[in-house]
Structure formats: structure tokens, C-alpha cells
Amino acid sequence: MIFAKVVGSVVCTQKDRNLAGLKLMLCREADHAGKLLDAYHVAVDAVQSGPGDFVLLSYGSSARMTEMTRNAPVDAVILSIVDDVQVTEKAQKPQSGGKHAAR
């Protein structure tokens, strides 16, 4: 899954018939703290998100597993709106010789 922020919508007057009625949103990837990254995705909105919402995207073949996107030619779907992110410890690179070191 990809953590992202909805930054806009995408309007298409001509599209595949399996996309009819689906809302397309422009999403920008974000890190765990909400800092926006440089990658963007157009995703089908399965949860009624809106601009400013932080969301989780499912990408690739998994994006076609929702009721809304089944049989639709999609690469990304918004499958949840994020209410809160809690980081319990700072991510660190493993130190050599630590308990997870190769033996």
C-alpha cells in the first residue's frame, strides 16, 4: 500500500466504459510524517475521499479487487481514508553485530 494525500481530481470526458461513474483523484505520495514526496498517482476513489485527505492506495493488480474496480482497467485505488498515524519508534538502520546480524 502507498500512503498519499489527495491533491485534486481528474476529469475525463472520454474513457473506457468500465470507468463510467468512477471518481478519479490525483494523489501525491507522502512519508509517515505527512511530508509530500515527488511521486503522483491517479486513483479510483472507492471511499469518497476529497482534497486534503490522507489516504492509502492499493496499487497494481490488487487495485482491481474492490467491488467498484472489478473488471475496470485501473492501476490504483483509494481504499481507505487515514484518520491518524502513530509512530512508536524511530526507524534506524541495523547496526552490524546487533541481534539481527547475519551469522
C-alpha positions as CSV (number, residue, x, y, z in Angstrom):
1,M,0.0,0.0,0.0
2,I,1.0,3.6,-0.6
3,F,0.5,6.5,1.9
4,A,-0.6,9.6,-0.1
5,K,-2.5,12.9,0.1
6,V,-5.4,13.7,-2.3
7,V,-4.3,16.9,-4.0
8,G,-7.0,17.2,-6.7
9,S,-9.4,15.4,-9.1
10,V,-9.0,14.2,-12.7
11,V,-11.9,14.8,-15.1
12,C,-12.1,12.7,-18.3
13,T,-14.9,13.1,-20.8
14,Q,-13.8,10.1,-22.9
15,K,-12.8,7.0,-21.0
16,D,-13.2,3.2,-21.0
17,R,-16.8,2.2,-20.3
18,N,-15.7,0.3,-17.3
19,L,-14.6,3.6,-15.7
20,A,-18.0,5.2,-16.1
21,G,-19.2,6.7,-12.9
22,L,-15.9,6.3,-11.1
23,K,-14.3,9.3,-9.5
24,L,-10.6,9.8,-10.3
25,M,-8.4,11.6,-7.8
26,L,-4.9,12.9,-8.1
27,C,-2.8,11.7,-5.2
28,R,0.7,12.6,-4.1
29,E,2.8,10.2,-2.1
30,A,3.7,11.2,1.4
31,D,6.1,9.9,4.1
32,H,5.0,8.8,7.5
33,A,5.0,12.4,8.8
34,G,2.9,13.7,6.0
35,K,5.7,15.3,4.1
36,L,4.8,15.3,0.4
37,L,7.1,13.4,-2.0
38,D,7.6,13.8,-5.7
39,A,5.5,10.8,-6.9
40,Y,1.9,11.2,-8.1
41,H,-0.8,8.6,-8.8
42,V,-4.3,8.8,-10.4
43,A,-6.5,6.6,-8.4
44,V,-10.1,5.5,-8.4
45,D,-11.8,6.7,-5.2
46,A,-13.7,3.8,-3.5
47,V,-14.2,5.6,-0.2
48,Q,-15.5,9.1,-1.0
49,S,-12.2,10.9,-0.1
50,G,-11.6,14.5,-1.0
51,P,-8.8,17.0,-1.5
52,G,-6.6,17.3,1.6
53,D,-7.4,13.7,2.9
54,F,-4.5,11.4,3.6
55,V,-5.3,8.0,2.1
56,L,-4.0,4.5,1.5
57,L,-3.7,3.4,-2.1
58,S,-3.6,-0.1,-3.3
59,Y,-1.6,-0.4,-6.5
60,G,-1.2,-2.9,-9.4
61,S,-3.4,-6.0,-9.7
62,S,-4.7,-5.6,-6.1
63,A,-6.4,-2.3,-7.2
64,R,-8.9,-4.4,-9.2
65,M,-10.0,-6.4,-6.2
66,T,-12.6,-4.0,-4.9
67,E,-16.3,-4.2,-5.8
68,M,-16.1,-0.9,-7.5
69,T,-13.0,-1.6,-9.6
70,R,-13.6,-5.2,-10.6
71,N,-13.2,-5.5,-14.4
72,A,-12.0,-1.9,-14.7
73,P,-8.6,-1.0,-16.2
74,V,-7.2,0.6,-13.1
75,D,-3.7,0.7,-11.6
76,A,-4.5,2.4,-8.3
77,V,-7.5,2.6,-5.9
78,I,-8.1,4.7,-2.8
79,L,-9.2,2.1,-0.3
80,S,-9.2,4.0,3.0
81,I,-9.0,7.5,4.5
82,V,-6.3,7.7,7.1
83,D,-7.5,9.2,10.4
84,D,-4.2,9.1,12.3
85,V,-0.6,7.8,12.0
86,Q,1.2,6.8,15.2
87,V,5.0,6.2,15.0
88,T,6.1,4.3,18.1
89,E,9.8,4.3,17.4
90,K,12.3,5.9,15.1
91,A,13.3,3.7,12.2
92,Q,17.0,3.0,12.3
93,K,19.4,1.2,10.1
94,P,20.5,-2.1,11.7
95,Q,24.0,-1.9,13.3
96,S,26.4,-4.7,12.5
97,G,26.8,-7.1,15.4
98,G,23.2,-6.5,16.6
99,K,20.8,-9.2,17.5
100,H,19.7,-9.4,13.8
101,A,23.2,-9.6,12.4
102,A,23.9,-12.3,9.8
103,R,25.8,-15.2,11.3
